[in-house]
Amino acid sequence: MHRFRTPALLAMMMLIVLAVACGKKKAPATMPAPAPTAPPVGTTSPPASPEKVEEATPVTQPTVEEDTIGGKSLDDLNRDSPLKPAFFGLDSAELDADGQAVVQANAELLKKYPSWTITIEGHCDERGTAEYNLGLGERRAVAVKTYLVSLGVPPDRLRTVSYGKEFPFDPAHTDEAWAKNRRAHFVITAK
């Protein structure tokens, strides 16, 4: 019985090897495309088939203002700030028409640079107590923030702080100096 088992086993293995070898199909060889030949002299070539031309999407070029503002460091941006301060009347936290126009212009600039985060500083003139001026400065900063949000600037990009009378624009003790010191000042804190 052992005699027949070995040749039968051997024959069976050969059949399996052949089946596996024959079962693998080779990928057909691809022939390279023939090189284009020039038409015989005196004949014209047929018109080339039109190739599909993809439409290019228009690329908006940054304006000169964007180039000069966008590339500046935070220190340079805040030294020559493109964001203008909004001024307030005496003992007031309401934006008048001039203040609204300034904040609207600042909102447009903030929309151009959506990565900027700003701090709105509320300032007062030197008259009044430190506590009163800190509260008034806070109301001024919040009024400007509220107006910016109403113009479409996301609130998570806006911070407020009050400095009261601590950091005046103009240290003089005149009505003109006090008018400059009653303001909401914008500081770019991240870009």
Secondary structure, 3 states (H helix, E strand, C coil): CHHHHHHHHHHHHHHHHHHHHHHCCCCCCCCCCCCCCCCCCCCCCCCCCCCCCCCCCCCCCCCHHHHHHHCCCHHHHHHCCCCCCEECCCCCCCCCHHHHHHHHHHHHHHHHCCCCEEEEEEECCCCCCHHHHHHHHHHHHHHHHHHHHHCCCCHHHEEEEEEECCCCCCCCCCHHHHHHHCEEEEEEEEC
